[in-house]
Structure formats: C-alpha cells, structure tokens
C-alpha cells in the first residue's frame, strides 16, 4: 500500500536538502510564524510544513493534485484529524518495540511481532474510518487511498494475519527439522508448522514414536544449547517478521507525514478564518511572469496582530519586474512578504491569503532583505549586500522569483540605483522575475524611461493628513517618500523649511 497524498508518483523525503538559500527566504518572509500556526503544539507538523513550504513544486499538475486533496481536507477537517491521530498514536505505541527489538533471532522476532500487532490495530482503525467516510473524498489522492484500504484490508486479511501472529508466538514450542552433517553436527534447520494438539492429548499421556530428551531445570549449558537450536530455526521467520514490520511502519510513517501537512493546512485555515481573513485556492498559470491578486495580504502579520490586515489588488501580467515605491511605512515590505508567502503556499499546493489569486509557477523563490551590521567588521554593509546578491544571481534559474527589499540602500542613490539596475537586468537576462521595493527615485525613473524590461509600477499610498492606508496602487514613482510625515509623528511639529543659505532651521 502507498499513501501518495502529496504526489501521485512519489513520496516526501524529509531528509532531503532544502533548495539553495532556502533558509534566507524563510527568515526574510518570517515563515516560522506561519508554520507555528499550522502546527500548534505538534512538532512533527512543524517539521513537515516547513520542509514542504521551502521545497516549492515546479510541476503545475502535482500542485493541482495537492489542491484537490486539500479541498477534501478543508471540507472534512474531522476526517483528517481522526486519520492523523490514528497513525500518529500507532507509531508512538510501536516505537519501543521497533527500537528495542535487538539483533538475536528471538529478540528480533519478539519485537517485530509486538510492532506488527500495533500496526494491525492501526489498519483496523483506518478501515473503520474509511467505511464511515467512504463517500466523503472526491480527490484522486484520497479516493485512491480509500479504495486501496478497502480492497486490501478485508475481514479475511485480518483473520489470516491474526492467525499468523498467534502461531509465530510459538506458545506451544518450536518444531524444527534438521539433518546430520559431518561429525553429527546439525545442518539444514527448517522450521516446521506444528499442528495444534487436542485438549485430550495434552491431559492424557500419549505414546509417541521416536526419541526425545528433556533439559533439567538447572542445566544452564543445556538450556543455552536448546536456545541456540531455537534461534537457528526461527532466524528466517524473525527476518521475515522484521521486514513485514518495517514495511507497515514505512506505510504508516508516509501516511502520517502527508496527513501532517494537510492537517497543518486545516489548522491554518481555521486560524485565519477566526481572524476574519479570507483564503482561496489559487489558479496555477503556465510558466511566465504573471501575478494577479485580489485582496492579497501577509498572513504572518495577521497572525501576529491577531486581527484583520489590509490586502492589495495586483495586476502584473507578462511583466518580469514589479517595482514598488511610495510612502515610508506604507506597507511596501509587508506587500513583498505577502507575495513571497503566497508564491510558496501556491507551490506547496496550499490555499493562499487572498480573495483570489492567479500566479505562474516559479523554479525557485529567493529573497534579498536587509541584514544587520557585520559585528566582526570583516566587511562593509554594501560588501555584504553585493556578496549575497551575487550568490542569488548565480543560483537562480529560468522563471525564478527574486524578492528584493531596499537592496543597496547602504550606499548613495546614484550608486545604489546603478547597481540595482544592473542586477535587475542580469536577473532578467537569466529569465527570472523580480519584485523590488526601493526608495531610489533614480532607479524607478530609469526603469520607467529606459524600459530595459517590462515593468509594473506600484506605489504605496499616503492618505490625507499623512495617514498610511497600507494600500498599493499602480502608479508612477514620485520623488518623495513623504519622510516629513514621519518627522512630524516623531517630533510633533512640521519639518522646518530651509533658509536662504540652504541649511535647515530647527526653531525652538
């Protein structure tokens, strides 16, 4: 049996390496806030959700496959929880038997049988859930899993398994056959199936053909010899039982991993719903630089704030560059995070934080956000920015998405604008898309006037009286970022006008 709820043809390897620069992306987009809401107190869901989010799918068909399973899970959250609890509890109960089953044939057999008894109980509970919910799923993934469980886990199957497990406990002893080799040494040991004796034969003495012997109670040497004979006989059976236990453990582990992801999605959808935030299953577009959204917001901000946050509408069709300018503290960085998180969620097969969203699949998602000062003083801030951007340019491929937040702001506007323009061109030549937040007017003006790449310009709005509505609209860049609003907020007075000598006056 196979789970295959995340991919119709493959499983998920939690030990596989994450894509290059994935940890930078996770930190810049504050993905752990999102993951914490998915996991609650379950550390395993944390591991699975983080890995799946940071390993974006490149195949639109597999994304749609996951989306279909997700719709089933969102429609039947109790079903997902009950399935997950059964497999998680079963693995916990079997863990001791699997860890301590030892290396000798007898200990391996005992531990494997104990684990198998637990796993058979798990399979019974899974079948019971499937029988109660057989009509619930409509997705190919869950429908196939349910059909396989119903087909394989029949009453006859469980009866046969129970019989094997009972016999393999060898409560009536072990029946072996062997031949005598050179020096009368035993060889060719074969475990035989012992037919059970009647109750009358156990009570009354019955004459038996052949010869036999018994080991006295205090004969340790004889007992060890007899135990060695038993081990020779059950060695093959112990190996087969261990393989069976490992096979069932693998299936149940895979099922727990895949259910953990979907349960995390259900948990997150419920948390965002409680905050009044919308979610939707996005449209997956063919590869190419396209992003269309209605009410796109930063889910991590909503979770931290504990309430509704402002969303944005975006229409960036066939434009590889989106440049975001406008008012300071107007929501530009928040918007950038919302784009990155939505792209990761889409390519994980999840819903997205928006009323509606359509986006193309990207081969990778990387970020370039500001970092703190280098406390070792081994490099200047601009050196550090350039080094990170160099690694990004070298690692991204065709159709990657680069999210840049105030990059190269550690230098002056002329130099920073020139560097940023050349980087955007280099990324464009590699076929990557760029969403770039900047306060450099010169950079924005050159992208507008020189048009090295098709560009969508978004501008953070400034409300009346300097208020920030935290909305971005399409608009030409302005020379000001309205820093005077921040001055007035901090100092409680208007920004002083410059005198005739060009110096600012701070009147007392």
N, C-alpha and C positions, 0 to 999 in steps of 0.2 A: 504494500500500500504506500501511496505517496500523498503528501499534503498538497503542495503546489498551489497555494492560495496567492502567492506574490508573483509567481512566474509560471506559465503553463509548462515550461520545459526545463526549469532549473530551480534549485533551492537558493537559500541565502546563506552565505558564509560569513559569520560574524568575525572570523579571524582574518579575513582578507584586509589588505591595506586600504586605507581611505585614499581618495584621489589626492594628487599634489596640492598643497596649500589649503586643504580642507579645514584644518584647524583655524587658520586665519579667517576663513569665511565664517566658521562657527562663532568665533569670538566677535567679529565685526557685526554680524547680524543678530547677536545675542540669542542664538538658537537654543541655549540651555534653558531659557525661560519658557520657551515653547515646549521643550521636551519634558520639563518638570510638570507642566500642566497635563501632558499626555500620560505621564507615569504615575502621578500621585505618590504613593509610598512604595511602589513596586520597582525595585532596582533593575530587574530584568527588562521591563518595558523601557526603562531609560536607555539601557544598552542597545536594544533593538531599534528604538525610534531614532536615536542619534545616528546610528550606522546607516539606516535606510535613508534618512534625510540627507546625509552627507555623501551618499552614493547615488546621484541622480540617474534615472533611467534614460538611455538615449533612444529607446525604441517606442514610438507612439502606440504601437499595438499592445505592448506589455503594459504601458501606462493605462490604456483604456480597459485592459483586462482587470487591473487592480481597481480601477474606478467602479467597475461593475460589482466586484466583491464588496467594495466599500459601501455602495448604495444598499446592498443587502444588510450589511452590518449596522448601518445607521437606521435602517428600518426595523431591525430586530436586535436592539442592544442587549436584551436579556439573554438571547441565544448565544451571542458572542461571549458574554461573561460566564455563562454556565459551561460552555465548551472549554474556555481558558482555565477555569477553576479545576475542572476535572483533570486535565493533562498536567497542570502545574502541581496539584496535590499528589498525583500519581508519581511524578518524577521525584518529588520530595520524599515520599514514602519508600521508593525503591533505591534511593541514593545510598543508604547504608549497605544494603545487600550488594550493590554493584561495586562499591569502594572496597568492602572487606571480604570479597569472595575468595581471595587467596589464590595460590598457584598450584596446590596439590589437587589431584582429581576430585577427591571427596569435598574439599572446601569450595572448589570451583563449582561443583555440581550443586552443593547446598545453597550457595549464594545466588547462582543463576536461577534455580528453581524458586527461591524466595522472590527474586525480582520478577520472574515470569508470572507468579501468582498475583503480584500487584498489578502488572501490566494487563493481564487478562481482566482484572476488575475494572481497570480504566476502559478497556474496549467495551465491556458490558455497559458501563455508564454512557459511553459515547453512543452506542447503538440505541439506548433508551432515549437519549436526547434527539437523535436523528428520527426515530419513529414518531416522537411527539411533534417534530417540526419539519417533517418531510416536505411539506408544501411551501415552506417559508422562503427558501432561496430561489432566485431566478438567474443569478450569475452563473457563468460557465464554471468558475472555480469552485464555488460551494456546491453547486448541483453535482459536479463530478465527484467531489469528496463524499457527499451524502450517498450517492449511488454506489460508490465503491464500498463504503462501510456497510450498507445494507446487503450488498451482494456477497461480501466476504464473511461478515460476522453473523452467520446463521446459527440456529439452535444446534444443528448437527456439528458445526465447527466447535462451539463451546463444549459440547458433550465430549467430543474427541480429545480436545485439549485437556479437559479436566481429568479424563481417564489417563492420559499420558503423564500428567503431573503427579497423579496418585501413584502410578506404577513406579515412576522414577524416584520416589522417596524410599523405595526398597525396604518398606517396613517389615516385610516377611523374609528379608535376606536377599542375597545376590546369587543367582545361578550362573555359573561360568562353565565353559568347556575349554580344554587345553590339550595339547599333545606333548609327549615327552621327547625331548631332544637329546643331544649328546650329554652323557653324564646324568641322565634322568632329570635334566633341567626342563622346567615348564616353558612352553612356547606356544605361539598362535592362540593367545587367550581371546575368547569370544564370549560376549555377554549374551545369555540366553533369556528368552521370555519365559518366566515362571508362571505356570498356570496355578491359580489360587486353589488351596486345599479346601475341602468341605469342612464344616464345623465338626463333623463326626470324626474325621481323620485327625483333627487337632486334639481331640479329647481322648480318643481310644488309641492304644498302641497298634501300629500297623507295621506289618513286616515289609521291609524294603529290600530290594535287590542291590547288590554292590557292597562296597566297603565305605566306612566313614570313621571320623575321629572327632573328638571334642577337645577344646583348649581349656585346661584348668583355669580357675579364676585368677590365680596369682602368677600365671606363666606369662611374664611380660614379653619375653622373646617370641613365644608362640603367637601372642596377640599382635606383635608388630609384623610377624610374617604373614599372618592372616590379613591384616590391614593392607599389606603390600599386594597380596593377591587380589583383594577387592579393588584397590586402586588401578591395577592393571586391567581389570575387567571394565571398570566404569570410565576409563580415561576418554574413550571415543565419545561416550554419551555425555560426559561433562563438557567436552569441547563443543558438541552439537548444541547442548543447552545454553552454553555461553554465547554462541553465535546467534541463537534464536532470541536470547535476552537483549543482545546488542542491536539486533535488527529492530525489535519492537521499541527499544529505547530510542533509536535513531528516528523512527517514525514519529514517536510522541514528542521528542525534542523539536523536530522540524515543525510539527503542528503547533507546539507552544510558541515557537519563535514567530511564526506567521500570524497566529492569533494575537500575540502580544502587540504587534504593530496595529492591527485593526482595532483592538480594544483601546490602545492609546488614541487612535483617531476618534473613537466614540467618546472617550473621556474629554478630549479637547473640544469636540463639537458641543458637548453639554456645557462645558465651562464658558465658552464663548456665547452660547445661547443664553445662559443665565445673565450674562453681561449685556444682553441686547444687541450683540454684534452678529451681522449676517455671515453666512458661509454659503458656498456654492461649489458644485463640481465643475471644473473649468473645461473649456473646449481646447483640445490639443490640435494646434495648427501644424502644417508641414514645416520643415526646417526653413528658416529665413528670419530676418529681423522684424518680428511683429509682436506688438503688445497692445491689447485693448482691454480696458477695465472700466467697471462701474462701481464706485464706492470702495476702491482698494484701500486697505488700512493695515497698520502694523499690529498684528495680533499680540506680540510680546508687550507692546506698550499698553494695550487694553488689559492684559492680564496683570501687569504691574500696577496700573492705575486703578484697576478694579471697577471700570466703567467704560462707557462708550467713548470712542475716539473718532476723529474726523477721517473720512475716506476721500479718495480722489478718483476722478474720471480721467482716463488717458486714452489717446488715440495716436499710436505711433506705428503706422503700417508701412512696412518696407523702408524703414529708416534705421540704419545701423547705429546712429548716435542719438541719444536723448540728452540734452544739456539742460540742467536745472539751475536757475539763478533766482534772485529776488531777495526779499526782506530777510535780514538776520533773524534767527529764531522763528522762522516762518514755516517750519515743518519740512525743510529740504532733506535733512538726514533721515528723518522718520519715513519720508516717502521712499528714500533709497532703500532703507531696510525692508519696507513693505514689498518693494519689487523683488528683492533678493529672496525673502522668505516665501513669497508667492511662487516664484520660479522653482525653488527647492521643493515646496509642497506639491506643486503640479507634477514635477518629475519623480516624486515619490509615489504618485498615484492617489494623493490625498485631495480633499476639498481645499479651497483657497479662501483667504479672508477678504471677500468682496461680494457684492450683489451678483456680479457676473464678471468673468474674465476669460479671455482667449489669448493664448501665447504660443509661440513656436518652441519646439524642443531645442535645448542647447546641449552641446557636447561637454560643457563644464561651466561652473559658476564660481568666479573668484572675486575677491574684494581687495580694495586698496584704501584703507581708512587711516586716519592719523594715529600715530603712536606717541607714547611719552618720550621725554628726553632720554638720551643714552647716558645712564648714570656712570658708566665706565669711562666716558669721554673718549672712546676709541673712534668715534665717527660723529660728524655733524648730522643735524636732523635731515638736511637735504640729501646727504650721502645715503642715509638710511632709507629715505623715500625712493631714491633712484635705484638702490640695490633691490628693494622689494619689487618695484615696477619692472626692473629688468628680468627678475625671475618670472614674473607674470607673463611678460611678452614672450619669453622663451617657452613657457609651458602651455599656453593656450593654443587651441586648435581652431579649425573652421567651426563657426557657429557657437563659439564660446560666448559667455556673457561676463563682462568686466564691470564691476560697480566701483566707481572712484568717488571718494568723498573729500573735497577740498585738497586734492593732491597737489603737491609742490607749493603749498601756501607758506612754506618756511622761507621762501625767497621773495624777491620783489615781483611786482605784477608783470613787468616786461619779460623777465627771465622765466618766471613761472608760466606765463601764457605761452611762450615759445616752446618750452619743454613739453607742456601739456598737449599743445597742438601736434608736435612731432610724435608723441606717444599715441594719440588718438589715430593719427594717420597710420602708424605702424600696426596698431591693432586692427584697423580697418583693412589693411593690406593682407592680414592673416585671416580675414573673414570673420573676425569677432565683432560682437555688438558691444556698445559702451553706454552706460548711464553715468553721467559725470555731473556731480554737484560742484559748483565753483562760485567764488565771489569775484573772479577776474573778469572784468568787463572786456578787456582787450581780447582774451581768449574767445569769449562769446561773440564779439564783433567780427573777429576773423573767421570763425566758423560760419557766421551768417553771411559775410560778404564774399569770402573766397570759396565757400562751398566745396571743401575738399571731399566731403562725404555728405549724403543726405542726412539732415539733422532735424529733429523735432525739438523746439524750444519751449520749455515750461518755466513759469515764473511764480515763485511764492508770493502770495498777495499781502498787501498791507491795508488793513481796514481803516475806517475813519478814526481819527484820534490816535493813530499809531497801534491800534489793536491788531492782533495776529489771528486771522481766521483759520490758519493752518491748511489752506487750500492752495493747490497748484492749478494754474490755468495756462493754456497755450498763450505765449506772448513773447514779444521781442525783449531782449535783455535791456535793462536800464543801467545808467551809470552809477546809481546809488543803491546801497543795500539798506538804506534807512537806519544807519547806525545812530543818528540823532535820537531816534525813539528809545534806544537802549540807554543813551546818556541821560535823557530826561527821566527814565524809570529809575535809574540808579541814584542820580544826584538831585532829583526832584525839581529841576529847573531846565529851561531851554538851553540848547548848545549855544555858547556865545558866538557872536559874529566876529569875523576877522577885522582888525583895524587896518588903516591905510598902509601900515608897514608890513602887512602880511602875517602878523602874529596874533594868536587868539587872545582875547581878553577874558579872564575869569574874574568878573566883578564880584566883590564881596557883598 
